[in-house]
């Protein structure tokens, strides 16, 4: 599995807001981002483009 999120940035944001980050949440967030990107690529292709735009996300 590729890594899509920067763990340090995720942990820093959570810490700034007063939260801790479990290792399982990092994996879940990474998987969610991968699905988001994959779905955006499918919409892009369905629209006859090769450039992913904000509207595809």
Secondary structure, 3 states (H helix, E strand, C coil): CCCCCCHHHHHHHHHHCCCCCCHHHHHHHHHHHHHHHHHHHHHHHHCCCCCCCHHHC
